[in-house]
């Protein structure tokens, strides 16, 4: 097992700031998800808010193999699970779902969060998909208790999702986060209770259920980044960065008036 970074008081304070910035940007993007808006419009708004808050995107230029991610945000629509690349050609329509994933660098630390937004009225199936995925995130966070194991988070998410007829993605997982976007441990959205690393105070974990309305299998588009469901079914993605503390898990990706501090 890889050593999981434990944040000291200063690291935790910086994580709170970075996560507040990421959450604030995400909150600015949610109401913009309307019919007629392009995913590039959302990208540009996210890019501008990240800059206004004195941060920079941790996605832009992120290297995977020989490829670098070309945008400041990840915006995934309908059957796109994660890592969707914004485009002027992708116009939102009523009934779509848009997963917004915002990751920022701020004062040497990462804030990471995601949210799936319905575009106007959506089908009952999609309403249920969004509700169950959000519930799975909440239940998973409750398991991030000091003394528990990572598998307790994973198992809880999987059981809730599958009990409602949906499936959890297997190819991508949650992760530790801090001075780097991806730190140990990996946090799958499936697994067995009582397995994995023991949770200790001072860990910062990106817990992120990715849930498909159909089967769990995915594939990667020719752009090398966009992950879609193999069967074309819609997908949902919610994420918070969480601090593990003796008093219980604390959600760090909570928006607040960081803008007022930076822009005053």
C-alpha positions as CSV (number, residue, x, y, z in Angstrom):
1,X,0.0,0.0,0.0
2,X,1.2,3.5,-0.8
3,X,1.8,6.0,1.9
4,X,-1.2,8.3,2.2
5,X,-0.2,12.0,2.8
6,X,-1.4,13.4,6.2
7,X,-1.9,17.2,6.1
8,X,-0.7,19.3,9.0
9,X,-2.6,22.4,10.3
10,X,-1.1,24.7,7.6
11,X,-1.8,22.1,4.8
12,X,-5.4,21.7,6.0
13,X,-5.9,25.5,6.0
14,X,-4.6,25.8,2.5
15,X,-6.7,22.9,1.4
16,X,-9.8,24.7,2.7
17,X,-8.9,27.8,0.7
18,X,-8.3,25.8,-2.5
19,X,-11.5,23.8,-2.1
20,X,-13.5,26.9,-1.4
21,X,-12.2,28.4,-4.7
22,X,-13.1,25.3,-6.6
23,X,-16.6,25.1,-5.1
24,X,-17.2,28.8,-5.8
25,X,-16.3,28.4,-9.5
26,X,-18.6,25.4,-9.7
27,X,-21.5,27.3,-8.2
28,X,-21.0,30.0,-10.8
29,X,-21.3,27.5,-13.6
30,X,-24.4,25.6,-12.5
31,X,-27.0,28.3,-13.4
32,X,-25.4,28.8,-16.8
33,X,-26.5,25.2,-17.9
34,X,-29.4,26.3,-20.0
35,X,-30.7,25.3,-23.5
36,X,-28.8,27.1,-26.2
37,X,-25.6,27.4,-24.2
38,X,-22.5,25.7,-25.6
39,X,-20.0,23.7,-23.5
40,X,-17.4,26.2,-24.7
41,X,-19.5,29.0,-23.1
42,X,-19.3,27.1,-19.8
43,X,-15.5,26.6,-20.3
44,X,-14.9,30.3,-20.8
45,X,-16.9,31.2,-17.8
46,X,-15.1,28.7,-15.7
47,X,-11.7,29.9,-17.0
48,X,-12.5,33.5,-16.2
49,X,-13.8,32.7,-12.7
50,X,-10.7,30.7,-11.9
51,X,-8.5,33.6,-12.9
52,X,-10.6,36.2,-11.1
53,X,-10.2,34.2,-7.9
54,X,-6.4,34.1,-8.2
55,X,-6.2,30.4,-9.0
56,X,-5.3,28.4,-12.0
57,X,-6.8,25.3,-13.6
58,X,-5.3,22.0,-12.6
59,X,-6.9,20.4,-15.7
60,X,-5.4,22.7,-18.4
61,X,-2.3,21.1,-19.8
62,X,-2.6,18.0,-17.5
63,X,-0.6,15.3,-19.2
64,X,-1.8,11.7,-19.7
65,X,0.6,9.7,-21.9
66,X,1.5,11.9,-24.9
67,X,-1.7,14.0,-24.6
68,X,-2.3,17.2,-22.7
69,X,-5.8,18.2,-21.7
70,X,-6.8,21.3,-23.7
71,X,-9.4,23.0,-21.5
72,X,-9.7,24.6,-18.0
73,X,-12.7,22.6,-17.0
74,X,-14.1,19.1,-17.8
75,X,-17.7,19.3,-19.1
76,X,-19.4,16.0,-19.9
77,X,-22.9,15.7,-21.4
78,X,-25.4,12.8,-21.3
79,X,-23.5,9.6,-22.0
80,X,-20.1,11.3,-21.4
81,X,-19.0,10.1,-18.0
82,X,-16.0,12.3,-17.3
83,X,-13.2,14.4,-19.1
84,X,-15.5,15.8,-21.8
85,X,-13.7,18.5,-23.8
86,X,-15.7,21.7,-24.2
87,X,-16.7,22.7,-27.7
88,X,-18.6,25.4,-29.6
89,X,-20.3,22.6,-31.5
90,X,-21.9,21.1,-28.4
91,X,-25.1,23.0,-27.7
92,X,-27.1,22.1,-24.6
93,X,-30.7,21.1,-25.1
94,X,-33.6,20.7,-22.7
95,X,-33.5,17.2,-21.2
96,X,-29.7,17.0,-21.3
97,X,-27.5,16.4,-18.2
98,X,-24.2,18.2,-17.8
99,X,-21.4,17.0,-15.5
100,X,-19.2,20.0,-14.4
101,X,-15.8,19.0,-13.0
102,X,-13.7,21.9,-11.6
103,X,-10.2,21.4,-10.3
104,X,-8.0,24.3,-9.3
105,X,-4.5,25.0,-8.0
106,X,-4.5,27.7,-5.2
107,X,-1.6,28.5,-2.9
108,X,0.1,25.2,-3.6
109,X,-2.9,22.9,-3.1
110,X,-5.7,21.4,-5.1
111,X,-9.5,21.8,-4.8
112,X,-11.5,19.2,-6.7
113,X,-15.3,18.9,-7.0
114,X,-18.0,18.0,-9.5
115,X,-21.7,18.3,-10.0
116,X,-24.3,17.0,-12.6
117,X,-26.8,19.6,-13.6
118,X,-30.1,18.9,-15.4
119,X,-30.9,21.2,-18.4
120,X,-34.5,22.1,-17.8
121,X,-37.0,19.2,-17.2
122,X,-35.5,15.8,-17.6
123,X,-36.9,12.3,-17.8
124,X,-37.9,10.4,-14.6
125,X,-35.0,8.0,-15.2
126,X,-32.5,10.8,-15.2
127,X,-34.1,12.4,-12.2
128,X,-33.7,9.2,-10.3
129,X,-30.1,8.7,-11.6
130,X,-29.1,12.2,-10.3
131,X,-30.8,11.6,-6.9
132,X,-29.3,8.2,-6.3
133,X,-25.8,9.4,-7.3
134,X,-26.0,12.3,-4.9
135,X,-27.2,10.0,-2.2
136,X,-24.4,7.6,-2.9
137,X,-21.9,10.5,-2.5
138,X,-23.5,11.5,0.8
139,X,-23.4,7.9,2.1
140,X,-19.8,7.4,1.0
141,X,-18.7,10.6,2.8
142,X,-20.3,9.4,6.0
143,X,-18.1,6.3,5.9
144,X,-14.9,8.5,5.8
145,X,-14.6,8.1,9.5
146,X,-11.3,7.8,11.3
147,X,-10.8,4.1,12.0
148,X,-12.8,2.9,9.1
149,X,-11.2,1.6,5.9
150,X,-11.4,2.9,2.3
151,X,-13.3,-0.2,1.3
152,X,-16.1,0.9,3.6
153,X,-16.6,4.0,1.4
154,X,-16.4,1.9,-1.8
155,X,-18.8,-0.8,-0.6
156,X,-21.4,1.7,0.7
157,X,-21.5,3.6,-2.7
158,X,-21.7,0.4,-4.7
159,X,-24.5,-1.1,-2.6
160,X,-26.7,2.0,-2.7
161,X,-26.3,2.5,-6.5
162,X,-26.8,-1.2,-7.4
163,X,-29.8,-1.6,-5.1
164,X,-31.6,1.0,-7.3
165,X,-30.8,-0.7,-10.6
166,X,-27.8,1.5,-11.7
167,X,-24.1,0.6,-12.1
168,X,-20.9,2.2,-10.8
169,X,-18.1,2.9,-13.3
170,X,-15.1,0.6,-12.7
171,X,-12.4,2.3,-14.9
172,X,-12.2,5.5,-13.0
173,X,-11.9,6.0,-9.2
174,X,-11.8,8.6,-6.5
175,X,-8.4,9.4,-5.0
176,X,-6.5,11.3,-2.4
177,X,-5.8,15.0,-3.2
178,X,-3.6,17.7,-1.8
179,X,-0.4,19.1,-3.2
180,X,-1.0,16.9,-6.2
181,X,-4.3,16.3,-8.1
182,X,-3.9,12.5,-7.6
183,X,-2.4,11.2,-4.3
184,X,-2.9,7.8,-2.6
185,X,-5.2,6.2,-1.9
186,X,-7.4,5.1,-4.8
187,X,-11.0,5.1,-3.8
188,X,-13.1,2.8,-6.0
189,X,-16.8,3.1,-6.1
190,X,-17.1,-0.6,-5.6
191,X,-15.5,-3.0,-3.2
192,X,-15.8,-4.8,0.1
193,X,-16.2,-3.5,3.6
194,X,-13.2,-3.9,5.9
195,X,-10.7,-3.7,3.1
196,X,-8.2,-1.1,2.0
197,X,-6.2,1.4,3.9
198,X,-7.2,2.5,7.4
199,X,-8.5,6.0,7.5
200,X,-6.5,8.4,9.8
201,X,-7.0,12.0,10.8
202,X,-5.6,14.6,8.3
203,X,-6.3,12.7,5.1
204,X,-8.0,14.7,2.2
205,X,-10.0,12.5,-0.1
206,X,-11.8,13.2,-3.4
207,X,-14.8,11.0,-3.2
208,X,-16.6,10.8,-6.5
209,X,-19.3,8.3,-7.5
210,X,-19.6,8.0,-11.3
211,X,-22.9,6.2,-12.0
212,X,-24.4,4.9,-15.2
213,X,-28.1,4.3,-15.9
214,X,-27.1,1.2,-17.9
215,X,-24.1,-1.1,-17.7
216,X,-20.8,-0.1,-16.0
217,X,-18.6,-0.5,-19.1
218,X,-17.1,2.6,-20.7
219,X,-14.9,3.5,-23.7
220,X,-12.7,6.4,-24.7
221,X,-13.4,8.6,-27.7
222,X,-10.9,9.3,-30.4
223,X,-9.9,12.6,-28.7
224,X,-8.1,10.4,-26.1
225,X,-9.9,12.1,-23.1
226,X,-13.7,11.8,-23.2
227,X,-15.0,8.7,-21.4
228,X,-18.5,7.6,-22.5
229,X,-20.8,4.8,-21.5
230,X,-20.3,1.8,-23.8
231,X,-24.0,1.3,-24.2
232,X,-24.9,5.0,-24.7
233,X,-26.9,5.3,-21.4
234,X,-26.7,8.6,-19.5
235,X,-24.2,9.0,-16.6
236,X,-23.9,11.2,-13.5
237,X,-20.9,12.4,-11.5
238,X,-20.8,14.1,-8.2
239,X,-17.6,14.8,-6.2
240,X,-16.5,16.5,-2.9
241,X,-13.1,16.8,-1.4
242,X,-13.3,15.6,2.2
243,X,-11.1,16.0,5.3
244,X,-11.0,13.1,7.7
245,X,-11.0,14.4,11.3
246,X,-11.4,13.0,14.7
247,X,-14.8,14.8,14.9
248,X,-15.9,13.2,11.6
249,X,-15.6,13.9,7.9
250,X,-15.6,17.5,6.8
251,X,-16.6,18.5,3.3
252,X,-14.0,21.1,2.2
253,X,-15.6,22.0,-1.2
254,X,-18.1,24.4,0.2
255,X,-18.5,27.7,-1.7
256,X,-18.1,30.9,0.2
257,X,-17.3,34.6,-0.6
258,X,-13.8,34.0,-1.7
259,X,-14.5,36.4,-4.6
260,X,-15.1,39.2,-2.1
261,X,-11.7,38.6,-0.5
262,X,-9.9,38.5,-3.8
263,X,-11.7,41.2,-5.7
264,X,-11.9,43.8,-2.9
